[in-house]
Amino acid sequence: MSNEDIRIGIIGAGENTRRKHIPGLEAMDRVQIIAVSNRSRESSQKVAGEFSIPKIYDSWQELIYDKDIDAVVIGTWPYLHAQATCLALTYDKHVLCEARMAMNAREAHEMLKASQAKPRLTAQIVPSPLTLGLDRAIKRILAEGHIGQPLVVEIRDGGSFLDPREPVHWRQQFEYSGYNILTLGIWYECLMRWIGEAISVTALGKTFVPMRRDADKMLVPVRVPDHLDVCAEMACGAQLHMQLSQVTGHAGPTEAFIFGDKGSIRIADGKIYGAQPGNTRYKEIPVPAELEGGWRVEEEFINSIRGKEKVKLTDFNTGVKYMEFTEAVNRSMQRGCKVYLPL
């Protein structure tokens, strides 16, 4: 499709889709967003009016059946990702699917299998954005041996206080979010970019408010933990500890550390800091211009459809790996034991 217009349908126009995907796609030459299907006709009309989208569909299936559409952006909650992705690929639509990839590892494998059955179609997962600007610089620091052999990785993401009166968020509802917990999958995706995959996990999680009220003021169960600790063995030999929380009010900033036998690095506030033995103070490590990264999801998607590049951030194989890790964490919590990867 290198010389043709690419016509796109939007399934689920959530915040990230409206803020990132739609403007990013509209900014590209010969790309048209021609249809939208949101959770209700009213919300679909609102999005269509905001972005001058000509078609509205009452169901996402009807949008996929539209022969005028070449590609779909799936911006729904995870509960619909596998169904919509597999049907879209069956009907020869390219797919850009919002993270997290799926509800569980089984669904992720189904999505991968569907994409492998249609190799000429682009299948992309929206990547973890947390460290896009730093990833290549971190990889070079590690590759050039500035901290030696990575031994321990520490990731902490929290800093808020528990509010038992807050209404339930969809991310706290298992039927919509599945095995996805807080920022677990997107941090693990970052980690894979830096040092590779885990070979085992042990996890402990806690839900401190087991019932919350929904939009209709009805009490609903909360099965997704408010606080999570994960210990993992990495294939590179390092040990990982990841703490994700919505209850650690004074925990400090979100940050990641990689401790090596010759030094360490700290990743926080969009910057990299380094320290060497004998000097406990971290100093900022500037990111060279040629290693700077950033958000180019929509560009990569369209370029892949046009045969100009292959999807790297993020392909379905990577998505399957972080969904397997996510499910392994849940199995470990449920069974009270170590779980080995891959599943």
C-alpha positions as a Python dict, from the first residue, in 0.01 Angstrom:
ca = {
    (1, 'M'): (0, 0, 0),
    (2, 'S'): (298, 227, -48),
    (3, 'N'): (119, 464, -288),
    (4, 'E'): (-239, 432, -164),
    (5, 'D'): (-448, 604, 100),
    (6, 'I'): (-480, 409, 425),
    (7, 'R'): (-829, 421, 572),
    (8, 'I'): (-860, 355, 942),
    (9, 'G'): (-1139, 264, 1181),
    (10, 'I'): (-1124, 332, 1555),
    (11, 'I'): (-1261, 74, 1800),
    (12, 'G'): (-1274, 231, 2143),
    (13, 'A'): (-1170, 595, 2151),
    (14, 'G'): (-1031, 618, 2503),
    (15, 'E'): (-804, 889, 2638),
    (16, 'N'): (-483, 760, 2480),
    (17, 'T'): (-653, 710, 2145),
    (18, 'R'): (-792, 1064, 2143),
    (19, 'R'): (-475, 1222, 2280),
    (20, 'K'): (-214, 1024, 2084),
    (21, 'H'): (-335, 789, 1812),
    (22, 'I'): (-595, 997, 1631),
    (23, 'P'): (-385, 1317, 1614),
    (24, 'G'): (-75, 1115, 1525),
    (25, 'L'): (-248, 937, 1240),
    (26, 'E'): (-421, 1251, 1112),
    (27, 'A'): (-83, 1422, 1088),
    (28, 'M'): (42, 1165, 835),
    (29, 'D'): (4, 1199, 460),
    (30, 'R'): (-261, 990, 286),
    (31, 'V'): (-405, 853, 610),
    (32, 'Q'): (-777, 891, 674),
    (33, 'I'): (-976, 801, 983),
    (34, 'I'): (-1315, 715, 838),
    (35, 'A'): (-1506, 534, 1114),
    (36, 'V'): (-1540, 503, 1490),
    (37, 'S'): (-1721, 267, 1726),
    (38, 'N'): (-1713, 357, 2093),
    (39, 'R'): (-1894, 208, 2394),
    (40, 'S'): (-2217, 393, 2309),
    (41, 'R'): (-2359, 571, 2006),
    (42, 'E'): (-2356, 895, 2204),
    (43, 'S'): (-1985, 871, 2283),
    (44, 'S'): (-1913, 764, 1924),
    (45, 'Q'): (-2091, 1075, 1797),
    (46, 'K'): (-1893, 1291, 2035),
    (47, 'V'): (-1560, 1156, 1908),
    (48, 'A'): (-1675, 1172, 1547),
    (49, 'G'): (-1773, 1537, 1590),
    (50, 'E'): (-1447, 1625, 1764),
    (51, 'F'): (-1229, 1476, 1489),
    (52, 'S'): (-1462, 1502, 1185),
    (53, 'I'): (-1490, 1124, 1143),
    (54, 'P'): (-1762, 1052, 884),
    (55, 'K'): (-1889, 705, 992),
    (56, 'I'): (-2027, 582, 1322),
    (57, 'Y'): (-2091, 216, 1401),
    (58, 'D'): (-2301, 83, 1687),
    (59, 'S'): (-2088, -231, 1711),
    (60, 'W'): (-1717, -290, 1665),
    (61, 'Q'): (-1791, -598, 1454),
    (62, 'E'): (-1975, -388, 1194),
    (63, 'L'): (-1676, -156, 1173),
    (64, 'I'): (-1444, -450, 1103),
    (65, 'Y'): (-1681, -581, 831),
    (66, 'D'): (-1658, -245, 649),
    (67, 'K'): (-1469, -320, 326),
    (68, 'D'): (-1357, 41, 296),
    (69, 'I'): (-1141, 10, 609),
    (70, 'D'): (-780, -104, 572),
    (71, 'A'): (-664, -90, 935),
    (72, 'V'): (-812, -67, 1282),
    (73, 'V'): (-691, 94, 1602),
    (74, 'I'): (-819, -96, 1905),
    (75, 'G'): (-829, 141, 2200),
    (76, 'T'): (-1064, -56, 2425),
    (77, 'W'): (-993, -205, 2765),
    (78, 'P'): (-806, -540, 2752),
    (79, 'Y'): (-1121, -754, 2773),
    (80, 'L'): (-1191, -687, 2403),
    (81, 'H'): (-837, -688, 2263),
    (82, 'A'): (-816, -1054, 2161),
    (83, 'Q'): (-1166, -1073, 2010),
    (84, 'A'): (-1132, -754, 1809),
    (85, 'T'): (-775, -826, 1697),
    (86, 'C'): (-844, -1179, 1578),
    (87, 'L'): (-1160, -1077, 1390),
    (88, 'A'): (-985, -779, 1230),
    (89, 'L'): (-697, -996, 1108),
    (90, 'T'): (-945, -1253, 976),
    (91, 'Y'): (-1103, -975, 769),
    (92, 'D'): (-762, -859, 643),
    (93, 'K'): (-730, -545, 852),
    (94, 'H'): (-398, -423, 987),
    (95, 'V'): (-412, -389, 1366),
    (96, 'L'): (-273, -140, 1617),
    (97, 'C'): (-386, -262, 1959),
    (98, 'E'): (-361, -65, 2280),
    (99, 'A'): (-154, -200, 2568),
    (100, 'R'): (-198, -413, 2773),
    (101, 'M'): (-200, -678, 2503),
    (102, 'A'): (-471, -909, 2639),
    (103, 'M'): (-645, -1045, 2947),
    (104, 'N'): (-405, -1337, 2986),
    (105, 'A'): (-134, -1539, 2813),
    (106, 'R'): (-380, -1766, 2632),
    (107, 'E'): (-545, -1471, 2460),
    (108, 'A'): (-205, -1324, 2374),
    (109, 'H'): (-104, -1651, 2206),
    (110, 'E'): (-432, -1652, 2013),
    (111, 'M'): (-355, -1302, 1887),
    (112, 'L'): (-3, -1404, 1788),
    (113, 'K'): (-133, -1710, 1604),
    (114, 'A'): (-389, -1497, 1417),
    (115, 'S'): (-116, -1253, 1313),
    (116, 'Q'): (113, -1533, 1198),
    (117, 'A'): (-169, -1664, 977),
    (118, 'K'): (-172, -1324, 799),
    (119, 'P'): (201, -1233, 773),
    (120, 'R'): (142, -958, 517),
    (121, 'L'): (-67, -764, 770),
    (122, 'T'): (85, -533, 1029),
    (123, 'A'): (10, -635, 1388),
    (124, 'Q'): (137, -395, 1653),
    (125, 'I'): (88, -341, 2026),
    (126, 'V'): (118, 12, 2163),
    (127, 'P'): (453, 7, 2347),
    (128, 'S'): (530, 93, 2705),
    (129, 'P'): (601, 468, 2695),
    (130, 'L'): (779, 491, 3030),
    (131, 'T'): (1138, 498, 2901),
    (132, 'L'): (1111, 539, 2524),
    (133, 'G'): (1346, 837, 2528),
    (134, 'L'): (1612, 651, 2726),
    (135, 'D'): (1606, 288, 2615),
    (136, 'R'): (1883, 302, 2355),
    (137, 'A'): (2110, 497, 2587),
    (138, 'I'): (2052, 247, 2871),
    (139, 'K'): (2130, -42, 2638),
    (140, 'R'): (2456, 121, 2528),
    (141, 'I'): (2563, 188, 2887),
    (142, 'L'): (2509, -179, 2967),
    (143, 'A'): (2666, -306, 2643),
    (144, 'E'): (2980, -99, 2694),
    (145, 'G'): (3025, -240, 3044),
    (146, 'H'): (3006, 86, 3236),
    (147, 'I'): (2842, -86, 3533),
    (148, 'G'): (2987, -431, 3467),
    (149, 'Q'): (2768, -737, 3505),
    (150, 'P'): (2410, -649, 3608),
    (151, 'L'): (2343, -816, 3942),
    (152, 'V'): (2027, -665, 4087),
    (153, 'V'): (1740, -466, 3936),
    (154, 'E'): (1504, -265, 4155),
    (155, 'I'): (1188, -102, 4023),
    (156, 'R'): (956, 103, 4245),
    (157, 'D'): (636, 258, 4118),
    (158, 'G'): (398, 409, 4371),
    (159, 'G'): (371, 715, 4590),
    (160, 'S'): (-3, 751, 4645),
    (161, 'F'): (-218, 694, 4952),
    (162, 'L'): (-501, 444, 4970),
    (163, 'D'): (-846, 602, 4945),
    (164, 'P'): (-1112, 341, 5031),
    (165, 'R'): (-1391, 577, 4919),
    (166, 'E'): (-1274, 611, 4559),
    (167, 'P'): (-1506, 448, 4304),
    (168, 'V'): (-1376, 138, 4133),
    (169, 'H'): (-1157, 195, 3826),
    (170, 'W'): (-1182, -44, 3532),
    (171, 'R'): (-818, -144, 3589),
    (172, 'Q'): (-927, -281, 3928),
    (173, 'Q'): (-1196, -502, 3776),
    (174, 'F'): (-1075, -844, 3667),
    (175, 'E'): (-1350, -884, 3406),
    (176, 'Y'): (-1212, -586, 3215),
    (177, 'S'): (-840, -598, 3294),
    (178, 'G'): (-769, -968, 3341),
    (179, 'Y'): (-428, -1054, 3486),
    (180, 'N'): (-291, -705, 3430),
    (181, 'I'): (-190, -544, 3760),
    (182, 'L'): (-103, -175, 3789),
    (183, 'T'): (204, -105, 3569),
    (184, 'L'): (340, -462, 3582),
    (185, 'G'): (339, -542, 3210),
    (186, 'I'): (466, -207, 3089),
    (187, 'W'): (758, -205, 3333),
    (188, 'Y'): (848, -560, 3235),
    (189, 'E'): (845, -456, 2869),
    (190, 'C'): (1099, -183, 2953),
    (191, 'L'): (1309, -435, 3140),
    (192, 'M'): (1313, -673, 2844),
    (193, 'R'): (1450, -393, 2627),
    (194, 'W'): (1741, -344, 2868),
    (195, 'I'): (1847, -685, 2998),
    (196, 'G'): (1617, -951, 2854),
    (197, 'E'): (1363, -1188, 3000),
    (198, 'A'): (1284, -1352, 3333),
    (199, 'I'): (1310, -1726, 3387),
    (200, 'S'): (1111, -1747, 3712),
    (201, 'V'): (892, -1529, 3933),
    (202, 'T'): (771, -1527, 4292),
    (203, 'A'): (504, -1274, 4385),
    (204, 'L'): (290, -1150, 4669),
    (205, 'G'): (0, -909, 4624),
    (206, 'K'): (-265, -752, 4843),
    (207, 'T'): (-605, -596, 4779),
    (208, 'F'): (-675, -369, 5073),
    (209, 'V'): (-1027, -264, 4969),
    (210, 'P'): (-1208, -577, 4845),
    (211, 'M'): (-1529, -395, 4747),
    (212, 'R'): (-1575, -56, 4579),
    (213, 'R'): (-1871, 125, 4428),
    (214, 'D'): (-1912, 146, 4051),
    (215, 'A'): (-2065, 426, 3843),
    (216, 'D'): (-2414, 310, 3950),
    (217, 'K'): (-2315, 326, 4320),
    (218, 'M'): (-2332, -53, 4344),
    (219, 'L'): (-2066, -243, 4537),
    (220, 'V'): (-1849, -460, 4313),
    (221, 'P'): (-1558, -691, 4401),
    (222, 'V'): (-1200, -578, 4348),
    (223, 'R'): (-971, -868, 4254),
    (224, 'V'): (-672, -671, 4125),
    (225, 'P'): (-411, -598, 4396),
    (226, 'D'): (-349, -250, 4532),
    (227, 'H'): (8, -348, 4617),
    (228, 'L'): (241, -597, 4449),
    (229, 'D'): (591, -729, 4517),
    (230, 'V'): (761, -941, 4251),
    (231, 'C'): (1096, -1118, 4274),
    (232, 'A'): (1231, -1269, 3956),
    (233, 'E'): (1537, -1448, 3826),
    (234, 'M'): (1652, -1297, 3498),
    (235, 'A'): (1807, -1501, 3220),
    (236, 'C'): (2112, -1271, 3227),
    (237, 'G'): (2184, -1376, 3586),
    (238, 'A'): (2045, -1070, 3761),
    (239, 'Q'): (1780, -1075, 4031),
    (240, 'L'): (1478, -845, 4002),
    (241, 'H'): (1263, -688, 4269),
    (242, 'M'): (963, -488, 4149),
    (243, 'Q'): (727, -307, 4384),
    (244, 'L'): (412, -155, 4237),
    (245, 'S'): (168, 14, 4468),
    (246, 'Q'): (-127, 243, 4520),
    (247, 'V'): (-81, 257, 4896),
    (248, 'T'): (280, 372, 4953),
    (249, 'G'): (214, 741, 5004),
    (250, 'H'): (563, 858, 5094),
    (251, 'A'): (764, 609, 4890),
    (252, 'G'): (929, 875, 4679),
    (253, 'P'): (950, 903, 4300),
    (254, 'T'): (897, 625, 4052),
    (255, 'E'): (1242, 493, 3969),
    (256, 'A'): (1441, 196, 3847),
    (257, 'F'): (1794, 89, 3944),
    (258, 'I'): (2034, -150, 3776),
    (259, 'F'): (2316, -246, 4012),
    (260, 'G'): (2627, -400, 3857),
    (261, 'D'): (2961, -522, 3990),
    (262, 'K'): (3135, -205, 3863),
    (263, 'G'): (2870, 60, 3919),
    (264, 'S'): (2500, 132, 3897),
    (265, 'I'): (2248, 342, 3710),
    (266, 'R'): (1924, 503, 3824),
    (267, 'I'): (1638, 583, 3585),
    (268, 'A'): (1395, 848, 3708),
    (269, 'D'): (1218, 1165, 3592),
    (270, 'G'): (1304, 1092, 3229),
    (271, 'K'): (1678, 1091, 3300),
    (272, 'I'): (1963, 846, 3360),
    (273, 'Y'): (2200, 881, 3655),
    (274, 'G'): (2516, 684, 3717),
    (275, 'A'): (2745, 608, 4013),
    (276, 'Q'): (3072, 417, 4050),
    (277, 'P'): (3231, 238, 4349),
    (278, 'G'): (3377, 485, 4596),
    (279, 'N'): (3129, 755, 4498),
    (280, 'T'): (2778, 714, 4636),
    (281, 'R'): (2639, 1023, 4464),
    (282, 'Y'): (2458, 973, 4136),
    (283, 'K'): (2540, 1207, 3850),
    (284, 'E'): (2325, 1259, 3544),
    (285, 'I'): (2443, 1081, 3230),
    (286, 'P'): (2346, 1291, 2926),
    (287, 'V'): (2171, 1104, 2648),
    (288, 'P'): (2353, 1162, 2315),
    (289, 'A'): (2132, 1308, 2045),
    (290, 'E'): (2177, 1002, 1823),
    (291, 'L'): (2041, 776, 2099),
    (292, 'E'): (1737, 984, 2191),
    (293, 'G'): (1409, 805, 2143),
    (294, 'G'): (1048, 908, 2162),
    (295, 'W'): (689, 836, 2071),
    (296, 'R'): (649, 737, 1707),
    (297, 'V'): (387, 464, 1738),
    (298, 'E'): (153, 587, 1466),
    (299, 'E'): (441, 655, 1226),
    (300, 'E'): (582, 307, 1279),
    (301, 'F'): (238, 152, 1224),
    (302, 'I'): (178, 333, 895),
    (303, 'N'): (536, 280, 775),
    (304, 'S'): (500, -92, 841),
    (305, 'I'): (177, -108, 642),
    (306, 'R'): (358, 67, 357),
    (307, 'G'): (656, -167, 377),
    (308, 'K'): (902, 100, 489),
    (309, 'E'): (997, -59, 822),
    (310, 'K'): (915, -351, 1050),
    (311, 'V'): (737, -311, 1381),
    (312, 'K'): (975, -308, 1675),
    (313, 'L'): (773, -130, 1941),
    (314, 'T'): (591, -345, 2007),
    (315, 'D'): (548, -667, 1807),
    (316, 'F'): (313, -946, 1912),
    (317, 'N'): (599, -1178, 2015),
    (318, 'T'): (709, -925, 2276),
    (319, 'G'): (350, -878, 2388),
    (320, 'V'): (315, -1252, 2445),
    (321, 'K'): (627, -1249, 2663),
    (322, 'Y'): (501, -974, 2890),
    (323, 'M'): (159, -1138, 2914),
    (324, 'E'): (326, -1467, 3013),
    (325, 'F'): (521, -1280, 3280),
    (326, 'T'): (201, -1112, 3400),
    (327, 'E'): (19, -1443, 3422),
    (328, 'A'): (315, -1608, 3598),
    (329, 'V'): (298, -1334, 3863),
    (330, 'N'): (-72, -1406, 3917),
    (331, 'R'): (-15, -1782, 3936),
    (332, 'S'): (258, -1730, 4194),
    (333, 'M'): (30, -1512, 4408),
    (334, 'Q'): (-254, -1763, 4385),
    (335, 'R'): (-44, -2074, 4455),
    (336, 'G'): (219, -1931, 4689),
    (337, 'C'): (507, -2073, 4489),
    (338, 'K'): (774, -1997, 4229),
    (339, 'V'): (653, -2008, 3867),
    (340, 'Y'): (890, -2073, 3579),
    (341, 'L'): (891, -1906, 3237),
    (342, 'P'): (803, -1943, 2959),
    (343, 'L'): (463, -2082, 3050),
}
